[in-house]
Amino acid sequence: MIVVALIGYFTMKDSPEKYYRKAKRTHKKAEKIYSTGEYELAEEYYTEADEFRKKARELS
């Protein structure tokens, strides 16, 4: 039971690493979408990745 609680705590906890991982994943998704020619959707993903990076910097 304690192990489950610890896993839940660490996965839900805000940390810079968590947001940098999200930014990396989102940026890669934007690159794939951009290569298909959907520039507006890709721009939305790039913006979201920037927001994740900003959040990570705030937590550092």
C-alpha positions as CSV (number, residue, x, y, z in Angstrom):
1,M,0.0,0.0,0.0
2,I,2.8,2.4,0.8
3,V,4.5,1.6,-2.5
4,V,1.4,2.5,-4.4
5,A,1.1,5.8,-2.4
6,L,4.7,6.7,-3.2
7,I,4.4,5.9,-6.9
8,G,1.3,8.1,-7.0
9,Y,3.0,10.9,-5.2
10,F,6.0,11.0,-7.4
11,T,4.0,10.8,-10.7
12,M,1.7,13.6,-9.6
13,K,4.3,15.8,-8.1
14,D,5.3,18.9,-10.2
15,S,8.9,18.9,-11.1
16,P,11.0,20.5,-13.8
17,E,12.0,17.1,-15.2
18,K,8.3,16.2,-15.7
19,Y,7.6,19.4,-17.6
20,Y,10.8,19.1,-19.7
21,R,9.7,15.6,-20.7
22,K,6.3,16.9,-21.7
23,A,7.8,19.7,-23.7
24,K,10.1,17.3,-25.5
25,R,7.3,14.9,-26.4
26,T,5.0,17.8,-27.5
27,H,7.8,19.4,-29.6
28,K,8.4,16.1,-31.4
29,K,4.7,15.8,-32.1
30,A,4.7,19.3,-33.5
31,E,7.7,18.4,-35.8
32,K,5.8,15.4,-37.2
33,I,2.7,17.4,-37.8
34,Y,4.7,20.2,-39.4
35,S,6.3,17.8,-41.8
36,T,2.8,16.8,-43.0
37,G,2.0,20.4,-43.9
38,E,-0.4,21.2,-41.0
39,Y,1.4,24.4,-40.0
40,E,-1.3,25.9,-37.8
41,L,-1.8,22.7,-35.7
42,A,2.0,22.4,-35.4
43,E,2.2,26.0,-34.2
44,E,-0.3,25.1,-31.4
45,Y,1.9,22.2,-30.3
46,Y,5.0,24.4,-30.4
47,T,3.3,26.9,-28.2
48,E,2.2,24.2,-25.8
49,A,5.8,22.9,-25.6
50,D,7.0,26.5,-24.8
51,E,4.4,26.7,-22.0
52,F,5.8,23.4,-20.5
53,R,9.3,24.8,-20.7
54,K,8.2,28.0,-19.0
55,K,6.6,26.0,-16.2
56,A,9.7,23.9,-15.8
57,R,11.9,27.0,-15.5
58,E,9.5,28.4,-12.9
59,L,9.9,25.2,-10.8
60,S,13.7,25.2,-11.1
